[in-house]
Every structure is written in structure tokens, then in C-alpha cells.
């Protein structure tokens, strides 16, 4: 009875330990997902300004907008008329420019926002060449320094997160493996006794493997619940995080946490059983 209780306690601690480690891995994964979503939002906020000649007709501007809206690189477009441009500039200057100059010196324009994958120097230059084929376009520009610095910084952050993730994944595997092996330590005499009475290796390993699968599943589910609680608390404190929410990647992450818990627990348990089957009785003490 004492041995059984000790074994149950070991498995309980094993489930808790694996859950905590998977929760740590899941939290890191959630941070990476939010980081990628934030990077996408920032990059898609970069604007390409398309200025028209003063004699461009409104319907011509609308036609070019319709063409741009059909392109694969377009996230969204917005037409700014001469009047709207003047109103914006007046607000910035705090004065009526047209009254001072006796005319509206500004032009109609289109603000073009690109999809994340196209926000880089080479892609934008090709898009500018495409837009400049229209004879009503006077100038196309964007903030080159911002795009360059943005991509450089995101590249550095991606490398750093990749290194941290790899180190964390390896650490998680080692911690879970050690946790499961410690839990199996209390069952070493039972495993050896079953071998001594003639039980086959498969017969001995089967119940432990089943328990490992169930424990891994339970650990994964507990880790997922913990991650969802943290996510809800974070979004309640910072509602802006909801904008970065990516349900598809989050579901993949949670499934990965559960599968990882099952596989690592199963492999570690099976290895422990085989290990104790190979050692002598004296080496068990």
C-alpha cells in the first residue's frame, strides 16, 4: 500500500512538473506568435504615397485605385483629394494655406498600404515602377529609412527569438525527461519483479506506456488551460493585445503542447522501463 501511494505521489508530481514546463514553453510560443503579429501590423502600417498631377481628373484617380485594389501586394488604399489634403495640411500648420497663397498648392493622392511580405526595398521599388506606368502619376515615394530599419530590426529580433526558442525547447525536453525518469524510479522494483516471474518486455512496458500517454495528455491539457488563463488576463489588462490574436497559430501551439507532453512522457517512460529491465537487482538499490 505504501509503495502504491508513493508511486501515485510520484506520478502526481510528474504531471505537475511536466505541466509547468509545457506551460513555460507555451507561454514562449504565445509571445513569439504575438511578436510576429505585431511585426506584421507595423509593416502593414508603412504607407506608399502616390501623388497625381494637378490636372488629374477624379475619375482617373478612382480608376487607378481600382487597379491597385486588385493587385496581390495591396493591403488597402485610400484616396486623398486636393481638398482633404489642404484640410490636413491646414490643421498641421495651424493656418489656411490657400488664403495665404491664393490657391490650393496640394495634389490628389493615394495612400497605399502593402501586405506584410511586400514591405521591403526590392518589392516596393518594383511596385513603384508599376504605378509610375500611369501618365497621371506625378511622384511615388515612401520612407526608405523606416523600411530599412524596420526590416533590419525585425531580422535581428527573429534571430534572437529563434535562438531562445531552440534553447528553451531543448531545456524543456531535458526537464520533462528527468521529471518522468524520477517518477519511474519508485517503480523500479515492480518492473524487475515482473521480469523475474517471466513477464515479457512488452507486457511489462504496456501499462507504464499507457499511464505515460494519459499523464502526458493531462499535463498538456493543464498547460493549455494555464496558457489560456494567462492570455485572458493579459488581454483584459491590455485590450490592444486582442488585435494581435491569431486563432489558427494559437490552436496549433496548444495542440503542439499536448502532443509534446504525450510524446516526451511516453519516450522517457519507455526508456526508463527498458533501463530497469537491463540492470541487475543489486544495481536497483
C-alpha positions as CSV (number, residue, x, y, z in Angstrom):
1,X,0.0,0.0,0.0
2,X,2.8,2.4,0.9
3,X,4.6,1.6,-2.4
4,X,1.4,2.3,-4.3
5,X,0.8,5.6,-2.5
6,X,4.4,6.5,-3.2
7,X,4.0,5.7,-6.9
8,X,0.8,7.7,-7.1
9,X,2.5,10.7,-5.5
10,X,5.5,10.4,-7.9
11,X,3.1,10.4,-10.9
12,X,1.2,13.3,-9.5
13,X,4.4,15.3,-9.1
14,X,5.4,14.2,-12.6
15,X,2.2,15.6,-14.1
16,X,2.5,18.9,-12.2
17,X,6.2,19.2,-13.2
18,X,5.6,18.4,-16.9
19,X,2.6,20.8,-16.9
20,X,4.7,23.7,-15.6
21,X,7.4,23.0,-18.2
22,X,4.9,22.8,-21.0
23,X,3.2,26.0,-19.8
24,X,6.6,27.8,-19.9
25,X,7.1,26.5,-23.5
26,X,3.6,27.5,-24.5
27,X,4.0,31.0,-23.0
28,X,7.1,31.5,-25.0
29,X,5.3,30.3,-28.1
30,X,2.4,32.7,-27.5
31,X,4.9,35.6,-27.1
32,X,6.5,34.6,-30.4
33,X,3.1,34.5,-32.1
34,X,2.2,37.9,-30.8
35,X,5.6,39.3,-31.8
36,X,5.1,38.1,-35.4
37,X,1.6,39.6,-35.5
38,X,2.9,42.9,-34.1
39,X,5.6,42.9,-36.7
40,X,3.0,42.3,-39.4
41,X,0.8,45.2,-38.1
42,X,3.8,47.5,-38.0
43,X,5.0,46.6,-41.5
44,X,1.5,46.9,-43.0
45,X,1.3,50.4,-41.5
46,X,4.0,51.6,-43.8
47,X,2.5,53.9,-46.5
48,X,3.5,54.4,-50.1
49,X,2.4,57.9,-51.2
50,X,1.2,58.2,-54.8
51,X,0.8,61.9,-55.9
52,X,-1.0,62.9,-59.0
53,X,-0.5,65.7,-61.5
54,X,-2.6,68.8,-60.8
55,X,-4.8,68.1,-63.9
56,X,-5.6,64.5,-63.0
57,X,-9.4,64.0,-63.0
58,X,-11.2,62.4,-60.0
59,X,-12.4,59.5,-62.2
60,X,-8.8,58.8,-63.3
61,X,-7.7,58.7,-59.7
62,X,-10.6,56.3,-58.9
63,X,-9.7,54.1,-61.8
64,X,-6.1,53.7,-60.6
65,X,-7.3,53.0,-57.1
66,X,-9.5,50.2,-58.5
67,X,-6.5,48.7,-60.4
68,X,-4.3,48.8,-57.2
69,X,-7.1,47.2,-55.1
70,X,-6.9,44.1,-57.4
71,X,-3.1,43.7,-57.0
72,X,-1.8,40.9,-54.7
73,X,0.5,43.3,-52.9
74,X,-2.3,45.7,-51.9
75,X,-3.5,45.6,-48.3
76,X,-5.7,48.7,-48.6
77,X,-5.8,52.0,-50.4
78,X,-7.2,55.4,-49.5
79,X,-7.8,58.4,-51.9
80,X,-7.0,61.8,-50.5
81,X,-8.5,64.6,-52.6
82,X,-6.9,68.1,-53.0
83,X,-9.5,69.5,-50.6
84,X,-8.8,66.8,-48.0
85,X,-5.0,67.3,-48.4
86,X,-5.5,71.0,-47.8
87,X,-7.6,70.5,-44.7
88,X,-5.0,68.1,-43.3
89,X,-2.1,70.5,-44.0
90,X,-4.1,73.4,-42.6
91,X,-4.5,71.5,-39.3
92,X,-0.8,70.8,-39.2
93,X,0.2,74.4,-40.0
94,X,-2.5,76.0,-37.9
95,X,-3.3,78.3,-40.7
96,X,-5.2,78.5,-44.0
97,X,-2.5,77.9,-46.7
98,X,-4.9,78.6,-49.6
99,X,-5.8,82.0,-48.3
100,X,-2.1,82.9,-47.9
101,X,-1.1,81.6,-51.4
102,X,-4.4,82.4,-53.1
103,X,-4.6,78.8,-54.4
104,X,-4.5,75.2,-53.2
105,X,-0.9,74.0,-53.9
106,X,-1.6,70.4,-53.0
107,X,-2.4,67.4,-55.2
108,X,-4.8,64.5,-55.1
109,X,-3.0,61.3,-53.8
110,X,-3.5,57.7,-52.9
111,X,-2.2,56.2,-49.7
112,X,-1.2,52.6,-50.5
113,X,-0.6,50.0,-47.7
114,X,1.1,46.8,-48.6
115,X,0.8,43.3,-47.4
116,X,3.5,42.2,-44.9
117,X,5.5,40.2,-47.4
118,X,5.9,43.1,-49.8
119,X,7.3,45.6,-47.2
120,X,10.9,45.5,-48.3
121,X,13.1,47.7,-50.5
122,X,13.1,45.4,-53.6
123,X,9.4,44.7,-53.6
124,X,8.5,48.4,-53.1
125,X,10.8,49.6,-55.9
126,X,9.0,47.2,-58.3
127,X,5.6,48.4,-57.1
128,X,6.7,52.0,-57.7
129,X,7.8,51.1,-61.2
130,X,4.4,49.5,-61.8
131,X,2.5,52.6,-60.5
132,X,4.6,55.0,-62.5
133,X,3.5,53.5,-65.7
134,X,0.3,55.7,-65.4
135,X,0.9,59.1,-67.0
136,X,-1.3,60.8,-64.4
137,X,1.1,59.9,-61.6
138,X,3.5,62.7,-60.7
139,X,5.5,61.1,-57.9
140,X,5.6,57.9,-55.8
141,X,7.5,57.8,-52.6
142,X,7.9,56.1,-49.2
143,X,10.1,56.4,-46.1
144,X,13.1,54.3,-47.2
145,X,15.0,54.7,-43.9
146,X,12.0,53.5,-41.9
147,X,11.5,50.4,-44.1
148,X,15.2,49.6,-44.0
149,X,15.5,50.0,-40.2
150,X,12.2,48.1,-39.6
151,X,13.4,45.1,-41.6
152,X,16.9,45.1,-40.0
153,X,15.4,45.2,-36.5
154,X,12.8,42.5,-37.2
155,X,15.5,40.3,-38.7
156,X,17.7,40.7,-35.5
157,X,14.7,40.1,-33.2
158,X,13.7,36.9,-35.2
159,X,17.2,35.5,-34.9
160,X,17.3,36.2,-31.1
161,X,13.9,34.6,-30.6
162,X,14.8,31.6,-32.7
163,X,17.9,31.0,-30.6
164,X,15.9,31.4,-27.3
165,X,13.2,29.1,-28.7
166,X,15.7,26.4,-29.6
167,X,17.4,26.6,-26.2
168,X,14.1,26.5,-24.5
169,X,12.8,23.5,-26.4
170,X,16.0,21.5,-25.6
171,X,15.7,22.5,-22.0
172,X,12.0,21.5,-21.9
173,X,12.8,18.1,-23.4
174,X,15.6,17.5,-20.8
175,X,13.4,18.7,-17.9
176,X,10.4,16.6,-18.8
177,X,12.7,13.6,-19.4
178,X,14.3,14.0,-16.0
179,X,10.9,14.5,-14.3
180,X,9.4,11.4,-15.8
181,X,12.5,9.3,-15.0
182,X,12.4,10.4,-11.4
183,X,8.8,9.4,-11.2
184,X,9.6,5.9,-12.7
185,X,12.4,5.5,-10.1
186,X,9.8,4.4,-7.5
187,X,8.5,1.6,-9.8
188,X,11.9,0.1,-10.5
189,X,11.4,-2.9,-8.1
190,X,8.0,-3.6,-9.6
191,X,9.4,-3.7,-13.1
192,X,12.2,-6.0,-12.1
193,X,9.9,-8.3,-10.1
194,X,7.6,-8.7,-13.2
195,X,10.6,-9.6,-15.3
196,X,11.8,-12.2,-12.7
197,X,8.4,-14.0,-12.8
198,X,8.6,-14.4,-16.6
199,X,6.7,-11.4,-17.9
200,X,7.8,-10.2,-21.4
201,X,9.2,-6.8,-22.1
202,X,6.1,-5.7,-24.0
203,X,3.8,-6.9,-21.2
204,X,5.8,-5.0,-18.6
205,X,6.1,-1.8,-20.6
206,X,2.5,-1.7,-21.8
207,X,0.8,-0.4,-18.6
208,X,3.6,2.1,-17.9
209,X,3.3,3.4,-21.5
210,X,-0.4,3.8,-21.2
211,X,0.0,5.7,-18.0
212,X,2.6,7.9,-19.7
213,X,0.2,8.7,-22.5
214,X,-2.5,9.6,-20.1
215,X,-0.2,11.6,-17.8
216,X,1.3,13.4,-20.9
217,X,-2.2,14.2,-22.1
218,X,-3.3,15.5,-18.7
219,X,-0.1,17.6,-18.4
220,X,-0.6,19.1,-21.8
221,X,-4.3,20.0,-21.1
222,X,-3.3,21.6,-17.8
223,X,-0.6,23.6,-19.5
224,X,-3.0,24.7,-22.2
225,X,-5.6,25.8,-19.6
226,X,-2.8,27.8,-17.8
227,X,-1.8,29.4,-21.1
228,X,-5.4,30.4,-21.8
229,X,-5.8,31.9,-18.4
230,X,-2.6,34.0,-18.8
231,X,-3.8,35.1,-22.3
232,X,-7.2,36.1,-20.9
233,X,-5.6,38.0,-18.0
234,X,-3.1,39.8,-20.3
235,X,-5.8,40.8,-22.8
236,X,-8.0,42.1,-20.0
237,X,-5.2,44.3,-18.8
238,X,-4.0,45.3,-22.3
239,X,-7.0,45.1,-24.6
240,X,-4.8,46.1,-27.6
241,X,-3.3,42.5,-27.5
242,X,-6.6,41.3,-29.0
243,X,-5.6,42.9,-32.3
244,X,-2.6,40.6,-32.4
245,X,-4.7,37.5,-31.8
246,X,-4.1,34.7,-34.3
247,X,-6.5,31.9,-33.6
248,X,-5.1,29.4,-36.1
249,X,-1.5,29.6,-34.8
250,X,-2.8,29.6,-31.2
251,X,-4.7,26.3,-31.8
252,X,-1.6,24.8,-33.5
253,X,0.5,25.9,-30.5
254,X,-1.9,24.3,-28.0
255,X,-2.1,21.0,-30.0
256,X,1.7,21.0,-30.1
257,X,1.9,21.4,-26.4
258,X,-0.4,18.4,-25.8
259,X,1.4,16.3,-28.4
260,X,4.8,17.2,-27.0
261,X,3.7,16.3,-23.5
262,X,2.4,12.9,-24.7
263,X,5.4,12.0,-26.8
264,X,8.2,13.1,-24.4
265,X,6.4,11.4,-21.5
266,X,6.0,8.2,-23.5
267,X,9.5,8.1,-24.8
268,X,11.0,8.9,-21.3
269,X,8.9,6.3,-19.6
270,X,9.6,3.6,-22.1
271,X,13.3,4.3,-21.9
272,X,13.2,4.1,-18.1
273,X,11.4,0.7,-18.2
274,X,13.9,-0.7,-20.6
275,X,16.7,0.7,-18.4
276,X,15.5,-1.1,-15.3
277,X,14.9,-4.3,-17.2
278,X,18.6,-4.4,-18.2
279,X,20.1,-3.7,-14.8
280,X,20.8,-6.3,-12.1
281,X,18.8,-6.4,-8.9
282,X,21.8,-5.2,-6.9
283,X,22.0,-2.1,-9.0
284,X,18.4,-1.1,-8.2
285,X,19.5,-0.2,-4.6
